[in-house]
Amino acid sequence: MAATGWETLREARDDRRRYAVHAEGVRDMALVLVDSTYRVLEGRTPEGVRVRTWTRQGDRSELPRALHEAAVRSLSFFHRTYSPYPYPDYDVVRTGGFFGGMEYPGLVMVQGAYFGDERARDDGLLVVAHETAHQWWYGIVGNDEVREPWLDESLAQYSTLQFLHSAYPRIARHMERMLYRHARHPQTVAWQRRGLSVRAPVYAFPNWTAYSLLVYERGGAALWELRRQVGEEAMNRALRRYARQHALRTATGADLLRVLEGELGADLDRFFRYWFEGVGGPRPEVKARAPVFMPPGEP
């Protein structure tokens, strides 16, 4: 069994197993029951978190190892960049389905095709990184995923791209090109002209294409464009503050924008109205103030 939290086998008798699962500070939980065809790749991040990648007999051996490495590296990267990962372990589980990936605290499910098709390798690495980013955006810092889906999905896209630039630059360059291409796609523009916003609730989107183009691509591109203008370290400071202030709480889009404006020292209303609602122009520029000197030991 792979599960949110730390699972312990309490009893094994014939074909029955009894487990105890302990989890603290989680929003929800998931578990995956596996059969004897599953194999586990196990390792640890430099910070000591146990990472297990669950693959199946017959999968191409190099693909599960590549996905496992991406899980270890991305978990450590986000731990160092945003805030400490608060759980003792992290499971990446190969499952069926067509959905790419799905996140839960301490556990993510990843589509089985990425474990067996070499042509899907880059997409698989991206999906693992994206679902790992959700450990912070939705997991550690919660949000209303129905009324404000952009808040975790746009941030997860941004964080995925940031990690890929540090670890897999070729994949990052491709993702960045696609992100901007989709953000400026005629369909994206058309949806915004009809009044559909990146900030819209799930039920306002008429189909998956509109949801994906706006929430994932346009929203992710907006945050990446903000980083391009103000610098990576300024964005890191802002997201570290956001993670610290709202850890294990439920944040809102207004909370994130308040932290960004406070940390960057800039009015971002016009910037986000352009990117989220498609109003105004030309494309607004943002200049962040110089970072304020903080004496050693200051928060």
Beta strands, then each sheet from edge to edge (+ up, - down):
strand 1: 2-3
strand 2: 6-13
strand 3: 16-22
strand 4: 31-32
strand 5: 38-44
strand 6: 50-56
strand 7: 89-95
strand 8: 101-104
strand 9: 107-111
strand 10: 141-142
strand 11: 249-250
sheet 1: 1+ 4-
sheet 2: 2+ 3-
sheet 3: 5+ 6- 7- 9- 8+
sheet 4: 10+ 11+
end
